[in-house]
Amino acid sequence: MPVHVRNPTHLGAEQRIPLDDVFRGFAADLGLDLAAYDAAYNDPGTAARVRADFDDGLALGVDGTPTFFVNDLRIAVNSYEDLTAALDDALE
């Protein structure tokens, strides 16, 4: 399940840059069992779960991260205060 970042080029096209080693480095830095990490990372089921989450996000109108929902409603968050206000309102 290769992970890529889109990198705009000077010609207006996009180049996909693999980040597999970056994420494996994060796993190593966190002290994770790298054999287990590699097995999960390369398991086709992992890619299927990520794709399902991605598709769910598209269906909900998610177009970037972070995206917040409170009580099934998408909220606009431009600051920490926006988020806490939405949560406080939901709790009332």
C-alpha positions in Angstrom: 0.0 0.0 0.0 2.3 2.8 -1.2 1.7 6.2 0.3 2.4 9.2 -1.9 2.3 13.0 -1.7 1.5 15.1 -4.7 4.2 17.5 -5.6 3.4 20.2 -8.2 6.1 20.6 -10.8 7.0 23.7 -12.7 5.1 22.5 -15.7 1.8 22.3 -13.8 1.8 18.5 -13.7 1.9 16.6 -10.5 4.6 14.2 -9.4 3.8 11.4 -6.9 6.5 11.0 -4.3 6.5 7.8 -2.3 6.5 8.3 1.5 6.8 4.6 2.5 10.2 5.1 4.1 9.0 8.2 6.0 6.1 6.3 7.6 8.3 3.3 8.4 10.7 5.8 10.1 7.8 7.1 12.2 7.0 3.5 13.2 10.7 2.9 14.2 10.8 6.2 16.1 7.8 5.2 18.1 9.4 1.8 18.9 6.8 -0.2 17.0 7.5 -3.8 16.1 8.7 -3.3 12.5 7.9 -6.8 11.4 4.3 -6.4 12.5 4.2 -2.9 11.0 5.5 -4.2 7.6 3.0 -7.1 7.7 0.1 -4.7 8.4 1.4 -2.1 5.9 1.7 -4.7 3.1 -1.6 -6.6 3.9 -4.1 -6.0 1.1 -6.8 -5.7 3.8 -5.1 -2.6 5.1 -5.4 -0.9 1.7 -9.1 -2.0 1.5 -9.8 -0.5 4.9 -8.1 2.8 4.0 -10.1 2.9 0.7 -13.3 2.2 2.5 -12.6 5.1 4.9 -11.7 7.3 2.0 -14.9 6.5 0.2 -17.0 7.1 3.4 -15.3 10.5 3.7 -16.2 11.4 0.1 -19.8 10.3 0.6 -19.9 12.7 3.6 -18.5 15.6 1.6 -15.0 15.5 3.2 -12.6 17.3 1.0 -9.6 17.7 3.3 -8.3 17.2 6.7 -9.1 17.9 9.4 -12.8 17.8 8.9 -15.1 17.8 12.0 -18.6 16.5 12.5 -20.7 17.1 15.6 -24.0 15.2 15.9 -23.7 14.1 12.3 -23.3 17.7 11.1 -20.2 19.0 9.4 -18.9 22.1 11.2 -16.6 24.8 10.0 -13.6 25.0 12.2 -11.1 27.8 11.8 -9.8 27.8 15.3 -9.7 25.9 18.5 -12.4 28.2 19.9 -14.7 27.2 16.9 -14.3 23.6 17.8 -14.9 24.0 21.5 -17.9 26.2 20.9 -19.5 23.6 18.6 -18.8 20.9 21.2 -20.2 23.0 24.0 -23.3 23.8 22.0 -23.8 20.1 21.3 -23.6 19.3 25.0 -26.2 21.8 26.0 
